[in-house]
Amino acid sequence: MTIFEAMKARHSVRSYKKTPLDEAAIQTLQAEIDACNKESGLHIQLVTKEPKAFDSLMAHYGKFSGVRNYIALIGKKDATLDEKLGYYGERLVLLAQTLGLNTCWVAMTFGKGAAKSHLSIAPGEKLVCVLALGYGTTQGVAHKSKPMDSLCQTSSPVPEWFQRGMEAAMLAPTAMNQQKFLFSLTGNTVTAKSLGGFYSKVDLGIVKYHFEVGAGKENFNWAG
């Protein structure tokens, strides 16, 4: 499965089987987490066989069941943290999908205290959200997307690479499926901005990773 195929196949899953993670999948995920941390300076961590973070009132409110594994998205507190965690977190989400695993982005509806007891969080670092991880009881449900022309501003003709990037961005998960982002193109420079809303900076990182995969990093530059 290619990453773009994973984008199409991947949907949020809240209910998981008791099946333990395959050891080869754990090793592959851990290697990618190590690579992401080295590249970004983040402190992302994989936790397995740990049910307490999703055995809280908030987790039950979020309709989670059977979650025993998760990826904790942690980094040093600064203005770029949320977007960076969105970018690298989605990189891990899509890798997990290629490994036959299901995921769900979780910001509020998990037990932060229980999760923190299994994590290493240094002074000045923050746990922003987690990725529920495992073998889903279903493959989730696709959500409708807004029309492409409402998510970007361009002048004609639109380059093929930009079209591909937008198609990938439209497949990105966003909080409450609100897709509060806007891409614009000037020459070969792309601007992506958040239009506000719940966890909007995390969403921006997610959609920027999708856009890069679809468009090809070699075809454009990010503004700024």
C-alpha positions as CSV (number, residue, x, y, z in Angstrom):
1,M,0.0,0.0,0.0
2,T,1.4,3.4,-1.0
3,I,1.0,6.4,1.3
4,F,-1.6,8.0,-1.0
5,E,-3.5,4.7,-1.0
6,A,-3.3,4.8,2.8
7,M,-4.8,8.3,2.8
8,K,-7.8,7.0,0.9
9,A,-8.2,3.9,3.0
10,R,-7.6,5.5,6.5
11,H,-10.6,6.6,8.6
12,S,-10.9,7.3,12.3
13,V,-11.5,4.2,14.4
14,R,-12.6,4.3,18.1
15,S,-13.3,0.6,18.8
16,Y,-10.4,-1.9,18.8
17,K,-9.9,-5.7,19.1
18,K,-7.9,-7.2,21.9
19,T,-5.3,-8.5,19.4
20,P,-1.8,-7.4,20.5
21,L,0.3,-5.4,18.0
22,D,2.5,-7.4,15.7
23,E,6.1,-7.2,16.8
24,A,7.3,-6.3,13.4
25,A,4.8,-3.5,13.2
26,I,6.0,-2.2,16.6
27,Q,9.6,-2.2,15.4
28,T,8.7,-0.4,12.2
29,L,6.6,2.3,14.0
30,Q,9.4,2.8,16.7
31,A,12.0,3.2,14.0
32,E,9.8,5.9,12.3
33,I,9.1,7.6,15.6
34,D,12.9,7.7,16.3
35,A,13.4,9.2,12.8
36,C,10.6,11.8,13.3
37,N,12.1,12.8,16.7
38,K,15.6,13.1,15.3
39,E,14.4,15.2,12.4
40,S,12.0,17.5,14.4
41,G,13.3,17.7,17.9
42,L,10.0,16.3,19.2
43,H,9.6,13.7,21.9
44,I,7.0,11.4,20.4
45,Q,6.5,8.1,22.3
46,L,4.9,4.7,21.6
47,V,3.0,3.1,24.5
48,T,1.7,-0.5,24.1
49,K,-0.5,-2.8,26.3
50,E,-1.7,0.1,28.4
51,P,-5.5,0.3,28.8
52,K,-5.8,2.9,31.6
53,A,-5.5,6.0,29.4
54,F,-8.7,5.0,27.6
55,D,-10.5,3.7,30.6
56,S,-11.6,7.1,31.9
57,L,-14.9,8.9,31.9
58,M,-13.8,11.1,29.1
59,A,-12.7,8.1,27.0
60,H,-16.1,6.5,27.4
61,Y,-17.7,9.8,26.6
62,G,-15.7,9.8,23.4
63,K,-17.1,6.3,22.7
64,F,-13.6,4.6,22.7
65,S,-13.4,0.9,23.5
66,G,-10.5,-1.6,23.5
67,V,-7.7,0.9,23.2
68,R,-4.6,-0.5,24.6
69,N,-1.9,1.2,22.5
70,Y,-1.3,4.8,21.6
71,I,1.3,7.2,20.3
72,A,1.8,10.2,22.6
73,L,2.6,13.4,20.7
74,I,5.0,15.4,22.9
75,G,7.4,18.3,22.4
76,K,8.9,21.5,23.8
77,K,6.4,24.2,24.3
78,D,6.6,26.9,21.6
79,A,4.5,28.5,19.0
80,T,5.2,25.9,16.4
81,L,4.6,22.8,18.5
82,D,1.0,22.0,17.6
83,E,1.6,22.3,13.8
84,K,4.8,20.2,14.1
85,L,3.0,17.5,16.0
86,G,0.2,17.5,13.5
87,Y,2.7,17.0,10.6
88,Y,4.8,14.3,12.2
89,G,1.8,12.6,13.8
90,E,0.0,12.2,10.5
91,R,3.2,10.8,9.0
92,L,2.9,8.1,11.7
93,V,-0.8,7.6,11.2
94,L,-0.3,6.9,7.5
95,L,2.6,4.5,8.2
96,A,0.3,2.6,10.6
97,Q,-2.3,2.3,8.0
98,T,0.2,0.7,5.6
99,L,1.0,-1.8,8.4
100,G,-2.6,-2.9,8.6
101,L,-3.3,-0.8,11.8
102,N,-6.1,1.6,12.5
103,T,-5.8,5.0,14.3
104,C,-7.7,7.9,15.7
105,W,-6.5,11.4,16.6
106,V,-7.5,12.1,20.3
107,A,-7.2,15.5,21.9
108,M,-9.5,15.6,24.8
109,T,-11.3,12.3,25.3
110,F,-8.6,10.3,27.0
111,G,-7.1,10.2,30.6
112,K,-4.1,12.5,30.4
113,G,-3.0,11.7,33.9
114,A,-3.1,8.0,33.3
115,A,-1.2,8.4,30.0
116,K,1.5,10.7,31.6
117,S,2.3,8.0,34.2
118,H,3.6,5.9,31.3
119,L,5.4,8.7,29.5
120,S,8.7,10.5,29.9
121,I,7.9,14.3,29.7
122,A,10.8,16.6,30.4
123,P,10.5,20.1,32.0
124,G,9.2,22.5,29.3
125,E,7.6,19.7,27.3
126,K,3.9,19.3,26.7
127,L,1.6,16.3,25.8
128,V,-0.7,17.8,23.2
129,C,-2.7,14.7,22.1
130,V,-2.4,11.0,21.3
131,L,-3.1,8.6,18.5
132,A,-5.2,5.6,19.5
133,L,-3.6,2.6,17.7
134,G,-4.5,-1.0,17.0
135,Y,-6.6,-3.4,15.0
136,G,-10.1,-1.8,14.6
137,T,-13.3,-3.7,14.9
138,T,-14.2,-1.8,11.7
139,Q,-12.3,0.2,9.2
140,G,-14.2,3.4,10.1
141,V,-16.4,5.6,7.9
142,A,-15.4,8.1,5.2
143,H,-16.6,11.7,5.7
144,K,-17.7,14.1,3.1
145,S,-15.2,16.8,2.0
146,K,-15.8,20.4,1.1
147,P,-15.4,21.2,-2.6
148,M,-11.8,21.9,-3.6
149,D,-12.5,25.4,-4.8
150,S,-13.6,26.3,-1.3
151,L,-10.3,25.1,0.2
152,C,-7.8,26.9,-2.1
153,Q,-7.2,30.1,-4.0
154,T,-5.4,29.9,-7.4
155,S,-5.3,31.4,-10.8
156,S,-5.7,29.3,-13.9
157,P,-4.2,27.1,-15.1
158,V,-3.7,25.1,-11.9
159,P,-0.5,23.0,-12.1
160,E,-1.0,19.2,-11.9
161,W,1.1,18.9,-8.8
162,F,-1.0,21.5,-7.0
163,Q,-4.2,19.6,-8.0
164,R,-2.7,16.4,-6.6
165,G,-1.6,18.1,-3.4
166,M,-5.1,19.5,-2.9
167,E,-6.7,16.0,-3.5
168,A,-4.4,14.7,-0.8
169,A,-5.2,17.6,1.6
170,M,-8.9,17.0,1.2
171,L,-8.4,13.4,2.5
172,A,-6.7,14.7,5.7
173,P,-8.5,14.3,9.1
174,T,-9.4,17.5,10.8
175,A,-11.1,18.3,14.1
176,M,-14.8,17.8,13.9
177,N,-14.2,17.3,10.1
178,Q,-14.5,21.0,9.7
179,Q,-11.6,21.4,7.1
180,K,-10.8,25.0,8.4
181,F,-7.8,25.6,6.1
182,L,-7.0,27.5,3.0
183,F,-4.2,26.9,0.5
184,S,-3.1,29.5,-2.0
185,L,-0.5,29.4,-4.9
186,T,1.8,32.1,-6.2
187,G,4.2,30.8,-8.8
188,N,5.5,27.7,-7.2
189,T,5.1,29.0,-3.6
190,V,2.3,27.6,-1.6
191,T,0.7,29.2,1.5
192,A,-1.3,27.2,3.9
193,K,-3.2,28.9,6.7
194,S,-5.6,27.9,9.4
195,L,-9.1,29.5,9.5
196,G,-9.3,29.0,13.3
197,G,-11.3,26.5,15.3
198,F,-10.6,23.7,17.7
199,Y,-7.0,22.4,17.5
200,S,-6.6,24.3,14.2
201,K,-2.8,24.4,14.4
202,V,-2.6,20.6,14.7
203,D,-5.0,20.3,11.7
204,L,-2.7,22.6,9.7
205,G,0.3,20.3,10.3
206,I,-1.8,17.3,9.2
207,V,-3.1,18.9,6.0
208,K,0.4,20.2,5.1
209,Y,1.8,16.7,5.3
210,H,-0.9,15.4,3.1
211,F,-0.4,18.2,0.6
212,E,3.4,17.5,0.5
213,V,2.8,13.8,-0.2
214,G,0.4,14.5,-3.0
215,A,2.2,17.4,-4.6
216,G,5.8,16.2,-4.2
217,K,8.1,18.4,-2.1
218,E,10.3,18.9,-5.1
219,N,7.6,20.8,-7.0
220,F,7.1,23.7,-4.7
221,N,8.2,25.8,-1.7
222,W,6.2,26.7,1.4
223,A,5.7,30.4,2.0
224,G,7.8,31.7,4.9
